[in-house]
Each structure stands twice: as structure tokens, then as C-alpha cells.
Amino acid sequence: MKKRSVVVANHRTSVSLENVFWDALRDAADARTISVNDLVTEIDKHRSNSLSGAIRLYVLAVARASATGRAIPKASQL
């Protein structure tokens, strides 16, 4: 578990995630050519649970899309 600071809508906050989720989140942001902070802000806008939980669900959705050959989803599509 690693705690990192991210900027969500111009507000600095800390998020704790396992390293594999941080790596996958960075990969998803790179694939969409946006920053991790921008991706986390997008996830935050559409979440219905904790931010760390919403990030994990987004990373899972990206992995499922990748495994089935679909496009990487936006957080608003979950």
C-alpha cells in the first residue's frame, strides 16, 4: 500500500492504493494522454464511493476493456 498526493480539481489530497493500482492508473492516463491528476479528477467527478475505491473500479474497468479489445473507458462511462 502506498500513499500518494494527487491534485483533484485544484485541491491536494492523499490517496492510498496498492502499487499495482498506481502503476495501472498511470498506464491508463498515459494511454489517454492525460495526467494522472486529470484522470483522478475525472474519476472523482463520477464516483459514488471512496476515491480510492473509485480508482480501483476504474482500473478494473480499464483492464476488462483491454482484455476484450474495447476502448479504454472514461470515468463517466462506468
Summary of the structure (lengths in Angstrom):
residues: 78
radius of gyration: 11.5
end to end distance: 24.8
largest distance: 35.1
contacts: 206
relative contact order: 0.17
helix: 55%
strand: 18%
